[in-house]
Each structure stands twice: as C-alpha cells, then as structure tokens.
Amino acid sequence: MQHEKRRSHPSAPGSSRESQRPRKSPAATKKSIPHPDHFAKWLSELQAGDRIKTSKGILKVARVETSGAAKAITLERQRPAGGLAGAAILAVLALALLAGTIAAACTEPPQAAQEPQVQEAVELPAPTLSMAIVRQPSKVPEPPAPSAPAPRYELTDMERELLESVVTAEAGGEPLEGQIAVAQCILNACEYKGIRPREAVEVYQYARACPEPLEGAVEAVEAVFDEGQTVTDEPILFFYNPDRCSSDWHESQSYVMTICCHRFFKEAPHE
C-alpha cells in the first residue's frame, strides 16, 4: 500500500505557524559619535533602539530614563554577527543635564546672553580688639595767618610821637571821638595838600606844645593813620574851641560838625 506523500501546503494567513514566526523589528537608526561640539545635542536626541557605531563595535541603546534634568542611558554590545550578548550591560551613562549646560545648548542659540548672577552679601564679623580699625585723622593744612593790613598813612616814629602830642594838647580832655576828629584833620591836610605831618602842624598852626601823650591820643592816632578810621566823610581841615576864643576866619569856612567843645570845618569853595 502506497503511502501518499502529504504535501505541505503553506499555511494560511493568520495560522498558528505564521504567528509563531518571529517578527523583525524595524531597522533602528545607526548613529556615529559626533564632534565634541555637537555631542550635547546628539546625546539629548538618543532614543531606545538606536545603534551607536564605535571603533570597538556597535552599541545598542537598550533603555533611556529621564528624571528631571538628569538622563540615564543603558547600552548593550552587539556581537559581530548582529546577535545580542544576552542582555549583558556594559555601561550605564548617568549624565546630569544641568540648566545652562546640555539642555541650554539644545534649546538656546549659541550666543544667548547669560543672566547676571547676583552674589549674596556676606556679612563680616564685628571688629574685635585684635582687628580694630585705626584711622588717623588727615592733616588739614592750616590757613595762613592773616597779614596785618597796610597802614593808611605810613608814619615815622618821630612823626607818630609829634601827632600824639598835638592831639593830646588840642583835645586831651575830649572823648575819643573828638580826639579822632583832630587826628583826621591832620591826616586830611597831609593827603589833600601832599605834605608831611610836621609841615601840616606848622601850616595850619596846630598846638605846638608837646605834653606827654595820653592813652586816648595814642589810640586816636593809631585808629586814623594806621586803620583809616574817620568820624565823617567830609574832608575836615580846621577846628577851634569857641569857649576859649572867637574866630571869624574859621566861621568863614564851611561848617561840618561839632564834637564836645570843638567846631570842625572844611575848606570853603573858592568863588
């Protein structure tokens, strides 16, 4: 009895034999390690199933895990024939993608301006005895001593003694204002007539007696000839005491003022 050879027919689609055949996964992307300048962006784009071509062989990206700013990549080595080595894990790359490093390089332009960093103020310890700060006062230059003002009319020692005696003889009993007025008459005679004090005493016939100068007369001569003080702005030149004598000539001049017992005049304008 002949046994008929059973011909095997191709299984219909969907049969158990067809379903038992292993399906080939779609070809994974093969990538080469780029230049270091582009490594950050390349690393951030890796996905599970990608293959990396290296000088030691081909590595497969088995798993990619992301946690916050960190990214962990598990790699597997493939045999030269293309089979897997039983899920032997060679390396796990834990790469911290911190803000401003790889993540910033992938999302921001190369020359993006960085925000200025604000430094916190550091509080210094209070100074102790050993670290006390000693500040020496800066030396301030002392202002120059004010120089004595130039006298209004320069007198010699002999001229000063003469004027002090004349003022004492003419107004020694007068108040200081009256003694200053007598000294002013002599000063005006010297300035307006251009003569020295001795000539003024002779020309205007002031008292020629030379008593010991009184303190008020010394002060009056100093106030008028040295400091330039006056009792009036009028150029008084003449004076007399009407209680002692009368003088029509004095009264013919221009009257200015009376101080105590003396009447003072300036020169009358010429007709």
BASE-979270 format. One line per 5 residues: number of its first residue (from 1); their letters; for each residue x, y, z of N, C-alpha, C. Coordinates in steps of 0.05 Angstrom, whole numbers, plus 5000, padded with zeros to 4 digits. Layout:
BEGIN
NUM = a = X:Y:Z:X:Y:Z:X:Y:Z | ...
% end
This chain:
BEGIN
1 = mqhek = 5017:4977:5000:5000:5000:5000:5018:5024:5000 | 5012:5037:4980:5029:5061:4978:5018:5083:4996 | 5039:5093:5009:5031:5116:5026:5035:5141:5010 | 5014:5155:5010:5015:5180:4995:5030:5200:5011 | 5047:5213:4997:5063:5234:5010:5045:5259:5013
6 = rrshp = 5045:5266:5037:5030:5290:5042:5046:5315:5036 | 5034:5330:5019:5047:5355:5012:5040:5376:5033 | 5060:5389:5039:5055:5411:5058:5048:5435:5043 | 5026:5445:5052:5016:5470:5039:5023:5494:5057 | 5028:5515:5044:5033:5539:5060:5010:5546:5077
11 = sapgs = 5015:5552:5101:4994:5558:5120:4980:5583:5111 | 4956:5583:5117:4940:5607:5111:4948:5630:5128 | 4943:5653:5119:4949:5676:5135:4934:5674:5161 | 4948:5681:5182:4936:5680:5208:4938:5654:5222 | 4950:5633:5209:4953:5607:5221:4972:5609:5244
16 = sresq = 4972:5587:5260:4989:5587:5284:5018:5586:5277 | 5025:5572:5255:5053:5571:5247:5063:5598:5238 | 5046:5613:5224:5054:5640:5215:5058:5659:5239 | 5040:5655:5259:5041:5673:5282:5065:5667:5299 | 5075:5642:5297:5098:5635:5313:5124:5645:5302
21 = rprks = 5124:5654:5277:5149:5664:5266:5157:5691:5279 | 5182:5694:5287:5190:5720:5299:5189:5742:5279 | 5177:5763:5288:5176:5787:5270:5201:5803:5274 | 5210:5814:5252:5234:5831:5252:5226:5859:5260 | 5240:5869:5278:5234:5897:5287:5245:5916:5265
26 = paatk = 5232:5939:5263:5241:5958:5242:5270:5965:5248 | 5283:5970:5226:5312:5977:5229:5316:6002:5246 | 5333:5998:5267:5338:6021:5284:5358:6040:5271 | 5358:6064:5281:5376:6084:5269:5404:6080:5278 | 5422:6079:5260:5451:6076:5267:5463:6104:5267
31 = ksiph = 5477:6110:5289:5489:6136:5293:5518:6133:5299 | 5533:6153:5290:5562:6154:5297:5566:6176:5318 | 5587:6173:5334:5592:6193:5355:5602:6219:5341 | 5588:6241:5345:5595:6266:5330:5619:6280:5342 | 5625:6303:5331:5646:6320:5341:5638:6330:5369
36 = pdhfa = 5658:6335:5386:5651:6343:5414:5633:6368:5415 | 5635:6385:5395:5619:6410:5395:5589:6404:5392 | 5583:6381:5380:5554:6374:5375:5546:6351:5393 | 5563:6343:5412:5557:6319:5428:5532:6322:5446 | 5530:6346:5457:5507:6350:5476:5480:6347:5462
41 = kwlse = 5478:6360:5439:5452:6357:5424:5448:6329:5415 | 5469:6316:5405:5467:6288:5396:5458:6270:5418 | 5469:6274:5442:5463:6257:5465:5434:6261:5474 | 5424:6285:5472:5396:6290:5481:5376:6278:5461 | 5384:6272:5437:5365:6261:5417:5365:6230:5416
46 = lqagd = 5383:6217:5432:5384:6188:5432:5357:6176:5442 | 5348:6154:5429:5324:6140:5436:5330:6110:5439 | 5313:6097:5454:5316:6068:5457:5315:6055:5429 | 5333:6036:5424:5335:6022:5399:5355:6033:5380 | 5365:6057:5385:5385:6069:5367:5411:6053:5371
51 = rikts = 5427:6051:5349:5452:6038:5350:5474:6058:5346 | 5496:6054:5361:5518:6073:5361:5542:6059:5350 | 5554:6069:5329:5577:6057:5316:5602:6068:5329 | 5619:6050:5341:5644:6058:5354:5667:6043:5342 | 5691:6049:5350:5715:6035:5340:5716:6007:5351
56 = kgilk = 5702:6000:5373:5702:5974:5386:5679:5957:5377 | 5661:5968:5361:5638:5953:5353:5613:5971:5354 | 5590:5958:5354:5565:5972:5354:5552:5969:5381 | 5543:5991:5392:5528:5991:5417:5499:5998:5412 | 5482:5984:5426:5453:5989:5423:5443:6003:5448
61 = varve = 5426:6024:5443:5413:6038:5465:5390:6020:5475 | 5394:6007:5498:5374:5989:5509:5352:6004:5523 | 5359:6025:5538:5339:6039:5554:5347:6067:5559 | 5328:6085:5558:5333:6114:5564:5314:6122:5586 | 5325:6132:5608:5308:6141:5630:5315:6170:5636
66 = tsgaa = 5294:6186:5640:5297:6214:5645:5285:6221:5672 | 5299:6235:5689:5289:6243:5715:5297:6272:5720 | 5278:6290:5716:5284:6318:5720:5305:6327:5699 | 5327:6338:5708:5347:6348:5690:5368:6326:5684 | 5365:6301:5696:5384:6280:5691:5374:6260:5671
71 = kaitl = 5392:6247:5656:5384:6228:5636:5403:6204:5638 | 5392:6180:5642:5407:6155:5644:5403:6138:5619 | 5425:6129:5607:5424:6114:5582:5438:6087:5587 | 5424:6065:5581:5436:6038:5584:5443:6028:5556 | 5468:6019:5552:5479:6010:5527:5484:5980:5528
76 = erqrp = 5480:5965:5505:5487:5936:5503:5505:5933:5479 | 5525:5915:5482:5543:5909:5460:5530:5887:5442 | 5532:5891:5416:5523:5871:5397:5546:5854:5386 | 5541:5827:5382:5562:5810:5370:5567:5819:5341 | 5590:5811:5331:5596:5818:5303:5575:5808:5284
81 = aggla = 5562:5785:5291:5541:5774:5273:5515:5788:5276 | 5514:5804:5295:5489:5820:5298:5472:5811:5321 | 5478:5787:5334:5462:5778:5356:5468:5793:5382 | 5450:5791:5400:5454:5804:5426:5470:5786:5444 | 5484:5797:5463:5501:5781:5482:5485:5776:5507
86 = gaail = 5461:5768:5504:5445:5760:5528:5441:5783:5547 | 5435:5806:5536:5429:5830:5552:5451:5836:5572 | 5476:5833:5563:5499:5840:5580:5502:5870:5580 | 5499:5881:5602:5501:5911:5604:5530:5918:5609 | 5540:5935:5591:5568:5944:5593:5571:5970:5609
91 = avlal = 5553:5988:5605:5557:6014:5618:5530:6028:5621 | 5528:6042:5642:5504:6059:5646:5515:6087:5649 | 5507:6104:5630:5517:6132:5630:5496:6149:5644 | 5504:6158:5668:5487:6177:5683:5497:6205:5677 | 5483:6219:5661:5492:6246:5652:5473:6267:5664
96 = allag = 5484:6284:5679:5469:6306:5691:5467:6328:5672 | 5442:6332:5661:5438:6354:5642:5428:6378:5659 | 5447:6392:5670:5441:6415:5687:5432:6439:5670 | 5416:6457:5683:5407:6481:5669:5431:6498:5661 | 5432:6506:5636:5454:6522:5626:5476:6506:5613
101 = tiaaa = 5475:6478:5614:5496:6462:5601:5484:6449:5576 | 5478:6423:5577:5469:6409:5553:5441:6418:5545 | 5423:6420:5565:5396:6429:5559:5395:6456:5547 | 5412:6474:5557:5413:6502:5546:5424:6502:5518 | 5443:6484:5513:5456:6483:5487:5436:6473:5466
106 = ctepp = 5416:6456:5474:5397:6445:5455:5374:6464:5449 | 5368:6482:5467:5344:6499:5464:5351:6528:5459 | 5375:6538:5466:5381:6566:5463:5402:6570:5441 | 5402:6593:5429:5423:6598:5409:5451:6599:5422 | 5472:6594:5406:5499:6592:5418:5508:6616:5433
111 = qaaqe = 5499:6640:5424:5509:6665:5435:5488:6678:5452 | 5470:6662:5464:5449:6674:5481:5462:6687:5505 | 5453:6711:5512:5464:6726:5534:5456:6713:5561 | 5476:6709:5578:5471:6697:5604:5461:6719:5623 | 5442:6711:5640:5433:6729:5660:5454:6734:5681
116 = pqvqe = 5457:6759:5690:5478:6765:5710:5472:6750:5736 | 5492:6739:5748:5489:6726:5774:5490:6746:5796 | 5471:6743:5814:5470:6762:5837:5484:6748:5860 | 5505:6761:5870:5520:6750:5893:5507:6759:5919 | 5504:6740:5936:5493:6747:5962:5513:6763:5979
121 = avelp = 5503:6782:5994:5520:6798:6011:5530:6781:6034 | 5556:6783:6039:5569:6769:6060:5572:6787:6084 | 5561:6780:6106:5563:6796:6130:5590:6791:6144 | 5606:6811:6147:5632:6809:6160:5628:6809:6190 | 5645:6795:6204:5643:6795:6234:5649:6822:6245
126 = aptls = 5637:6827:6268:5642:6853:6281:5671:6855:6289 | 5683:6878:6286:5712:6881:6293:5716:6876:6322 | 5736:6860:6328:5744:6855:6355:5768:6872:6362 | 5779:6867:6386:5801:6884:6395:5826:6880:6378 | 5829:6855:6368:5852:6849:6352:5850:6859:6323
131 = maivr = 5825:6864:6314:5822:6873:6287:5809:6900:6285 | 5812:6916:6306:5801:6943:6306:5814:6960:6285 | 5798:6976:6271:5808:6993:6250:5816:7020:6262 | 5841:7027:6257:5851:7052:6268:5854:7072:6245 | 5840:7094:6247:5841:7114:6226:5855:7139:6238
136 = qpskv = 5876:7147:6225:5890:7171:6233:5878:7195:6220 | 5872:7216:6234:5860:7239:6222:5879:7251:6201 | 5866:7258:6178:5882:7271:6157:5890:7299:6165 | 5914:7305:6158:5924:7332:6165:5913:7353:6147 | 5899:7372:6158:5887:7394:6143:5907:7417:6145
141 = peppa = 5915:7427:6122:5934:7450:6123:5921:7474:6137 | 5937:7485:6155:5927:7508:6169:5926:7532:6151 | 5904:7548:6153:5903:7572:6136:5925:7591:6144 | 5935:7605:6125:5957:7625:6131:5946:7646:6150 | 5963:7655:6168:5955:7676:6186:5950:7702:6171
146 = psapa = 5927:7715:6177:5921:7739:6162:5943:7760:6167 | 5952:7771:6145:5973:7792:6148:5960:7818:6157 | 5975:7833:6171:5966:7859:6180:5961:7878:6157 | 5938:7891:6157:5932:7910:6135:5953:7932:6133 | 5958:7941:6109:5977:7963:6106:5965:7988:6118
151 = pryel = 5981:8003:6132:5970:8028:6144:5961:8048:6123 | 5942:8063:6130:5932:8083:6110:5953:8104:6104 | 5967:8112:6125:5988:8132:6121:6013:8123:6138 | 6035:8118:6125:6059:8109:6139:6072:8132:6154 | 6076:8127:6180:6088:8148:6197:6115:8138:6207
156 = tdmer = 6134:8157:6210:6159:8150:6224:6154:8152:6254 | 6173:8142:6269:6170:8143:6298:6168:8172:6309 | 6184:8189:6297:6183:8217:6306:6157:8230:6299 | 6147:8224:6275:6121:8236:6267:6098:8226:6284 | 6100:8201:6292:6079:8189:6309:6079:8203:6336
161 = elles = 6102:8206:6347:6104:8220:6374:6094:8249:6372 | 6101:8263:6350:6091:8290:6347:6061:8291:6346 | 6049:8274:6330:6019:8274:6327:6006:8267:6353 | 6016:8248:6368:6004:8241:6394:6005:8264:6413 | 6027:8280:6412:6029:8304:6430:6009:8325:6421
166 = vvtae = 6006:8330:6395:5988:8351:6385:5959:8344:6392 | 5951:8319:6388:5924:8310:6395:5919:8313:6425 | 5939:8306:6441:5936:8310:6470:5932:8339:6477 | 5948:8357:6464:5946:8386:6471:5920:8398:6461 | 5910:8389:6438:5885:8401:6426:5860:8390:6438
171 = aggep = 5859:8363:6444:5834:8350:6452:5838:8330:6474 | 5858:8334:6491:5864:8314:6512:5840:8310:6530 | 5824:8330:6535:5801:8327:6553:5776:8319:6538 | 5777:8316:6512:5753:8308:6496:5750:8277:6497 | 5726:8268:6490:5722:8239:6487:5738:8229:6463
176 = legqi = 5740:8203:6460:5756:8191:6439:5747:8201:6411 | 5721:8205:6408:5712:8214:6382:5723:8241:6375 | 5725:8259:6394:5736:8286:6389:5766:8284:6383 | 5781:8266:6396:5809:8263:6391:5814:8251:6363 | 5796:8233:6355:5798:8221:6328:5793:8243:6307
181 = avaqc = 5774:8261:6313:5767:8283:6294:5791:8301:6290 | 5806:8308:6311:5830:8324:6309:5851:8310:6292 | 5856:8284:6298:5875:8269:6282:5867:8267:6253 | 5841:8266:6247:5831:8265:6220:5837:8291:6205 | 5835:8314:6219:5841:8340:6206:5870:8340:6197
186 = ilnac = 5889:8329:6213:5917:8329:6205:5921:8309:6182 | 5908:8286:6183:5910:8267:6161:5900:8279:6134 | 5877:8292:6135:5866:8304:6110:5886:8325:6099 | 5898:8341:6117:5917:8361:6108:5941:8348:6094 | 5950:8325:6105:5973:8311:6092:5965:8299:6065
191 = eykgi = 5941:8287:6063:5933:8274:6038:5925:8294:6017 | 5909:8314:6024:5899:8332:6004:5920:8353:5995 | 5938:8360:6014:5958:8380:6007:5985:8367:5999 | 5987:8341:6004:6012:8327:5996:6036:8336:6013 | 6032:8340:6039:6053:8348:6057:6056:8328:6080
196 = rprea = 6079:8328:6093:6083:8311:6116:6070:8322:6141 | 6067:8305:6162:6053:8315:6186:6066:8339:6199 | 6092:8341:6201:6105:8364:6213:6098:8390:6198 | 6098:8389:6171:6090:8412:6156:6061:8420:6161 | 6044:8400:6163:6015:8405:6168:6011:8419:6195
201 = vevyq = 6026:8411:6215:6024:8424:6241:6032:8453:6240 | 6053:8459:6224:6062:8486:6222:6044:8503:6205 | 6035:8492:6182:6018:8508:6163:5992:8515:6176 | 5979:8495:6189:5952:8500:6200:5953:8509:6229 | 5977:8514:6239:5981:8525:6265:5967:8510:6287
206 = yarac = 5970:8483:6286:5960:8467:6308:5978:8472:6333 | 5968:8464:6356:5983:8469:6381:6011:8458:6379 | 6030:8475:6387:6058:8467:6385:6069:8456:6412 | 6053:8457:6432:6062:8446:6458:6065:8416:6455 | 6083:8404:6468:6089:8376:6466:6087:8362:6493
211 = peple = 6062:8360:6504:6059:8346:6530:6063:8316:6527 | 6064:8302:6549:6065:8273:6548:6039:8262:6537 | 6041:8246:6515:6017:8236:6502:5999:8220:6522 | 5973:8225:6520:5954:8209:6535:5946:8184:6520 | 5935:8165:6535:5927:8140:6522:5907:8144:6500
216 = gavea = 5888:8162:6504:5867:8166:6484:5879:8178:6458 | 5899:8196:6461:5912:8207:6437:5928:8186:6422 | 5941:8168:6436:5956:8146:6423:5937:8129:6407 | 5914:8123:6419:5894:8106:6406:5882:8121:6382 | 5877:8147:6384:5865:8162:6362:5884:8163:6338
221 = veavf = 5910:8168:6342:5929:8169:6320:5931:8142:6307 | 5931:8120:6322:5932:8093:6311:5907:8087:6295 | 5883:8095:6305:5858:8090:6291:5857:8104:6265 | 5866:8129:6263:5864:8145:6239:5886:8139:6219 | 5911:8140:6227:5933:8137:6208:5939:8108:6201
226 = degqt = 5935:8090:6220:5940:8061:6214:5916:8047:6203 | 5893:8050:6216:5869:8035:6209:5851:8051:6190 | 5854:8077:6187:5838:8092:6168:5811:8099:6178 | 5806:8099:6205:5780:8107:6215:5776:8137:6213 | 5751:8145:6210:5743:8173:6208:5717:8178:6223
231 = vtdep = 5712:8202:6230:5686:8209:6243:5666:8220:6223 | 5675:8228:6199:5658:8239:6178:5672:8235:6151 | 5655:8233:6131:5666:8231:6104:5675:8258:6092 | 5667:8279:6105:5675:8306:6096:5705:8311:6102 | 5718:8325:6083:5747:8330:6087:5752:8353:6107
236 = ilffy = 5747:8348:6132:5751:8369:6152:5781:8376:6155 | 5787:8402:6158:5815:8411:6160:5819:8430:6184 | 5798:8444:6192:5801:8464:6213:5783:8459:6236 | 5791:8468:6259:5774:8466:6283:5783:8487:6303 | 5765:8495:6321:5772:8514:6343:5751:8510:6365
241 = npdrc = 5758:8521:6389:5741:8519:6413:5730:8547:6418 | 5704:8552:6412:5692:8578:6416:5691:8587:6445 | 5694:8568:6464:5694:8576:6492:5720:8590:6500 | 5741:8585:6484:5767:8597:6490:5773:8622:6473 | 5763:8622:6449:5768:8645:6432:5747:8646:6410
246 = ssdwh = 5746:8669:6396:5728:8672:6373:5745:8673:6348 | 5734:8664:6325:5750:8664:6301:5731:8668:6277 | 5732:8693:6267:5716:8699:6243:5726:8683:6219 | 5752:8678:6218:5763:8663:6195:5753:8635:6195 | 5753:8621:6217:5742:8594:6218:5712:8594:6210
251 = esqsy = 5698:8614:6220:5669:8614:6213:5664:8621:6184 | 5685:8631:6170:5682:8637:6141:5684:8612:6124 | 5694:8590:6137:5696:8564:6122:5670:8549:6124 | 5669:8526:6111:5645:8510:6110:5643:8493:6136 | 5622:8499:6152:5618:8485:6177:5609:8456:6171
256 = vmtic = 5620:8437:6187:5613:8409:6183:5599:8397:6208 | 5612:8400:6232:5601:8386:6255:5614:8398:6281 | 5601:8392:6303:5611:8400:6330:5614:8375:6347 | 5637:8371:6359:5641:8349:6377:5651:8360:6404 | 5635:8357:6424:5641:8368:6451:5645:8398:6449
261 = chrff = 5669:8408:6453:5674:8437:6453:5686:8448:6427 | 5691:8430:6408:5704:8439:6383:5684:8439:6359 | 5687:8460:6343:5673:8462:6318:5692:8455:6295 | 5683:8438:6276:5700:8429:6254:5690:8439:6228 | 5709:8447:6210:5703:8459:6184:5719:8446:6162
266 = keaph = 5708:8448:6138:5724:8441:6115:5728:8466:6099 | 5746:8465:6080:5754:8488:6065:5730:8498:6048 | 5725:8524:6049:5703:8535:6034:5709:8535:6004 | 5690:8531:5987:5695:8532:5958:5704:8560:5949 | 5723:8561:5930:5732:8587:5920:5712:8598:5902
271 = e = 5708:8625:5904:5689:8638:5887:5701:8644:5859
% end
